[in-house]
Amino acid sequence: MLPDPTTLAVLVVIAFLSGIGITAVGPGGIFITVALFALTDVSSSVVAGTAMTTFVFTGVLGSLTYLQSGELRSTSGRRLAALVTLPSVVGAIAGAFANTVLSDGLFGIMLTGFTMLVGTSIVYREQRGLDSKWSFRTDSTLGILVFGVLGFCIGFLGGLLGVGGPVIAVPVLVVLGVSMLDALAAAQVQSVFLSAFAASTYLMEGAVSIPLAVAIGVPELAGVVVGWRVAHFIDPSRLKLALGGSLVAAGFALIFS
């Protein structure tokens, strides 16, 4: 069942803006989850499952755009994408199953806490001009271990909270010293697999609204292309501030929803 026309129109606008955020700063997809949670009467499992279903397609399109612009053509770019993607699949399935035992109240608290914590930390670091204290090579043993563990954790949180990989991966990769565009590119690839495995788990549980997924997925894809272009025309430091600010805004939206 689709919501009333007014609510549906609001969801379409939010979906378009979310698509821009996915490829421009990373955490755009979280606004889809927030909007579904706040504006519809579906359960938290259906919120997560429906959102994850749309993220499969935004991830495919986002990966193609960053392949075209070159970030996924380099050896290091492809290696980084693989390192954070493969373990995230296992994490996503585990997180999706864990979501089924969460109450709606606890789901909301966890989603709010996560967005506010990550958002405020990024804004603080950028305003203070703090550089990353870490830098890991994707071809070193330590780097492989760090990015692998990171991938699993991203997958688990993504599957648990119904947020796409870029929401979590981009902020964390930036903190670890990865460039903004490389982080965005790797996160798009990860989103395809993370979201696909999580969405399939929700689908088996009957926790995906296909009508809602289509209604918000189409404008979301249009926004993905716009966001990719935005990311290549704006200074990375401004993108990082936008990244943190968008997460803080999402947190406040959840608090007052």
N, C-alpha and C positions, 0 to 999 in steps of 0.2 A: 504493500500500500504506500502510495505517495502522500506527503503532507498536503495541506491546503495550498492553493496557488500562491498566496503571499509568502508563506514560509518557503515554498519551493523556489520562488524567485530570489529570495535572500540566499538560499543555499547555492544557487547557480552563480551568483555574483561572488560569493565566498570561494566557491570552487575555482573560478577563473583566477582570482587573486592568489589562491593557494598554489595553483599551477605555476604562476610567476615566481612565487617564493621557493618552490621546489628546486628550480634550476638556477635561480639568482642568488639565493642565500642558504638554501637547504631545508630549513624547517617550515616550508609552506604547507606541507601536508598535514601538519598538526592542527591547522585551522579547520580542516575537513572533519577530523575527529572531534574537535571542540564543538563545531557547529552541529554535527549529528547528535552529540551527547546533550547539547543545550536546547536544540530546537525541535527535536523529534521525541517520540515516546517509545522508541525501540530500546531494547535492553543493551547493556554495555557490551555484551558479546556480539550482537548484531552491529553495533557502532564500530567495533574493532574490525569485524569481518568484512563489512561493506567498505570501510575505508581502505583496508589492505587490498581488496580486490581492485580498486581504482589505481592503487599505487603500482600494481604490476604493469599497467599500460603506460603510466607516466614514466616509470623507470625505463621501459623499452624506448620510448620516444626521447627521453632525456639522454640515454646512452648514445643514441644515434646522433643527437645534436653535438655532444661533446666528442664523439668520434670524428665528426665532420670538422670541428674546430681544432683538432689535433691532440687534445689532452689524453685521449685513449689510444693514440697511435704510437706513443713512445713506449719503450720497453719498461721503464720505471712506472709509467702510468698504468699499463696493463698488469704489471706485477702487483702494484698496490691494490688495484681493484680485485684481483684474485685473492690476495691475502685477507682482505676484510670480508669478502663475499662467501667463500666456501664454509668457514666455521659459523657464519651467521645463519646458515640454513638450519643447522642443528639447533642453534639457540632460538630461532623463530618458532620452530615446532614445539619446543619445550615451553616457550613463553605463551603460545596460543593455548596449549593445554592448561597451563597455570591460570590463564584468564577465566576459564570456565568455572573456577571455584571462587572467583572474586565477587564480592557484593558490589552493587552500583556505587555505593558510598565510598568504599575503599578504592575502587577504580578511579573515581573522581579525585580523591585526595592524592593518590600516587601520580596521576597525570599532572595535576596542578603543581605539586612539589617538584617534579622533574623539570617542567618547563621553566619555573621561576628560578631554580637553582642554576641551571645551565645558562639561562639568559642573563641573569645578573652578573655571573662570573665573567662572561665575555665582555659585557659593557664595561665592567670595572677594569679589566685588563687593557682594553682599548683606550679608555680615558686616561689611564695611568701610563700608557705607552709601554706596557710590559711585553717583552718578547717571550717566545716559548723557551722554557728551560731545557727542553728535550728535543732531540733530533735523531731519528732512527732510520737507518738505511734499509730499504726493502730487500737487499741482497745479503744482509748479515743475519747470523743466527738469532741474535737478540731482536733484531727488527722483525724477523718472521714470527718469533714468539709473541712479541708485543702486539703486532697487528692481528695475529691469529686470535689471541685472547680477547682483544678489543672487538674483533668481528663477532665472536660468540656472544659477548655481552650486549652488543648492539642488537643482534638478532633476538636475544631473549627479551630485552626491553621493548623492542619493536613489536614482537608477537604478543607480549603481555599487555601493552598499553594501546595497541592498534595504531601505532605511528610508524611512518615509513622510515627506511634506513637513513635518508638524508637528514632527518630531524636530529638524530643522535650522532651519526657518523661525521657530518661536517663540523659541528662544534668541537668534537673530541679530536679529530684529525688536525684541525687548525691549532688547537692547543699543543699538539705534539709536533708542531713545526711544519706541517704539510701546507703547501700554498693553497689559497682559497679555491682557485680553479681546479687544481688537481684533486682536492678534497671533494668538490662538487661532482667532478667526473667519476671518481671511484664510487661515490655514494649512489649515483644513478644505476651503475651496474649492480651494486649490492642490492638495491631496492627491488630489482626484477626478481631475483631469486628469493630473497628474504620474504618479500610480499607474496610471491607465488606459493611458497610452502606454507606460510601462515594462513593465507586465504583458503587454500585447499583444506587445511585442518578445520577452519571455521565452516567451510562449505559442507564438509562431512557431518558437522554438528548442526546443520540447518541454520547457521547464524550469519547468513549473507542475504541482504535484500537486493535482488537483481535490479528492480525498477529504480531504486535509489542510486545504485552503483552507476547505472547508465545516465541518469539525470545529472549527476554531479561529475561523472567521468569525462563527458564530452567537453564542457567548458574548462575543465581542469587541464586537458590535453592542449587546448588552445593557449592557456596560460603558460604551459611548459616552454613552448617555442618563444614566447615573448620574454620569459625569464632568462633563457639562455642568451638572448641578445643583450639583455640588460647587464648580465654578469660580465660581458666582454667590453662594456663601455663605461663602467663605473670603477673608481679606484678601490682596490682590495680592502683598504682600511675602512672605507665607507660601507663596503659590503659587510664587514665584520660587525660594525656598529648596528647595521640594519638587521643582521643575524641575531644579535643579542636582544635588540629592541623588539623584534617580532616575537621572540620567545617570552619576554616579559609581558608583552601585550596579551599573548595567548593565556598566560597564567592568570592575569587579571580577569580575562573574559571567563575563565573557568570559575574563579572565585565568585563572581557576580551572576553566574548562570543559574 
